[in-house]
Amino acid sequence: MNFVPCDFRSLPAETLSPNTKTKTASDVAHFQEFLVKIRCYHGAIEDLPEATLSDYLFEFLSGVKKRTDGTDNQPDSLWALFASVKRHLISEDYKFSTSP
């Protein structure tokens, strides 16, 4: 199987599956809830400065590292959360880097 590198910034939003759109919206809502409850930030995610966003994302992902039963979430689950936030930022033309 051959894979072709693709920059998903160039893909129109219509190419995202309904499941991806739903997951992205849900994950972004969880991150926004974290920002309001833990950081008292009520603005848009894409308005955060790069360094602040990086710190908040790290804190958020570190906090969801553990499941409610005390076991660790799989790394893929954390990566999926990050990817959802990144998709949101790209869709909002975030002006800074969104690399991990």
Residue pairs with C-beta under 8 A, 6 or more apart in sequence:
8 87
8 90
9 90
13 21
13 91
16 24
16 87
20 87
23 80
23 84
24 84
24 87
24 88
26 84
27 80
27 81
27 84
27 85
28 45
28 84
28 85
28 88
30 64
30 81
31 45
31 57
31 60
31 81
31 85
32 45
34 56
34 59
34 60
34 63
35 41
35 42
35 45
35 56
36 42
38 59
38 63
39 56
41 48
41 56
44 92
45 53
45 85
45 88
45 89
45 92
46 88
46 89
46 92
46 93
46 94
48 56
49 96
50 96
50 97
53 96
57 82
57 85
60 81
61 78
61 81
61 82
64 73
64 78
64 81
65 72
65 73
65 78
66 72
66 73
67 73
82 100
86 98
89 98
90 98
